[in-house]
Amino acid sequence: MSTVDINQLLHQMRHMAAMADKKPNAMLEGNDSGPAFGNILKDSINSVNELQQGANELATKFEVGDPSVNLTEVMVELQKASVSFEAMKQVRNKLLNAYKDVMSMQV
């Protein structure tokens, strides 16, 4: 029975936190030194998609009876995919609210 690698999970969380802490002012000022907002959004959506696909593949392997996959790994991967998708939905909702606020401003 294999165990979930907690260090790898912590490393991924720290990496995501570091990505979130990168200079947001550079993107707002139109400075070309940082990545564009659209690219960051696209990369995060692709990352969520990859997590979901990986979790689904792992679940399928478990359902088929692959002995190298255990239930703990499947559940952790499914939860990671679920949490990342929920976070992406919250970002989408905040972006839509900000768009609505901007569009309703008087000029």
Summary of the structure (lengths in Angstrom):
residues: 107
radius of gyration: 18.2
end to end distance: 63.4
largest distance: 63.6
contacts: 220
relative contact order: 0.10
helix: 76%
strand: 0%
